[in-house]
Amino acid sequence: MSNAFYSSATDVGLFRDNNEDAIVCDGQLNLFLVADGMGGHEAGEVASAIAGDIVAKAIASGEDLSEAIQQSHRAILHAAEIGQGHKGMGSTIVALLSQGNQYQIAWVGDSRAYLWRNQPTGKSLQQLTVDHSYVQMLYQHGAITAAEMARHPEKNIITQCLGSTDLARVDVDEVWGHWQKNDWILLCSDGLTDAVNDQMLCDVLSLHQEPQAAVDALVKTALAQGGRDNISVVLVAKPPASWRQWLPGRFTRGKMHALLKRWRGGANRSAL
């Protein structure tokens, strides 16, 4: 999937027979996300698809990004209870919501967001998210070093995910930032970061000026490095200015969508 300011790709990898990842790229909402499902064939992909669908609908209705993710957690639990997918299915999520010159990133699990900054003074890659994982917890408590994290035998154990049956609510972490010229934000599942380290990410991003070319190269690099998991990548530049950013504060996206629907349907325009 490609647009003037964003691109995405997902690949099953070299060892899996199904893809449990889901991607949402909504240029109207300026919402972008990667969800990495867990639970085996016909379950992980159900959980990740629910996560993406519910978050997009909640944002379109004017919900906060964090609350939208909470809603997706509850929706996955409910789906498992009624036999859609399987009990125990779950998903990580990392989501970007851009509004004007600002952006918000929220996540649960170990899918990541990075900021790629390409300035005349230099290029830099910054990891914006902090994994909800066992090895991250060990590192934060000083039990292992940063170098040991990458090769730890339990590096893929996460401490929470959407759909966790023992959690009424998940802890959604968030960061905010301001766009600068030539910034890109990279969202990805661990199928990319387990195969491609930060230096390799920098090397690939440095070679490409267009999001789609960079996305394709990142997936190709992950496959060349073994491709042991599903690989999902979303790359977003600053979205173009939208009429939404000049709307009065009382007009949420959901209200505006409802009003536009009525207008297009021939309703009395005095309602506007």
ABEGO torsion letter per residue (X at the ends): XBBAABBBBBBAEAABABBABBBBBBAAAGBBBBBBBBGEBGAAAAAAAAAAAAAAAAAAAGBBAAAAAAAAAAAAAAAAAAGBEBBGBBBBBBBBBBBEABBBBBBBEABBBBBBBBBAAEBBBBBABBBBBAAAAAAAAGABBAAAAAABAAAABBABBBGBAABABBBBBBBBBBBBBGBBBBBBBAAAAAABBAAAAAAAAAABABAAAAAAAAAAAAAAAGGABBBBBBBBBBBBBBAAAABBAABBAAAAAAAAAAAAAGBBAAAX
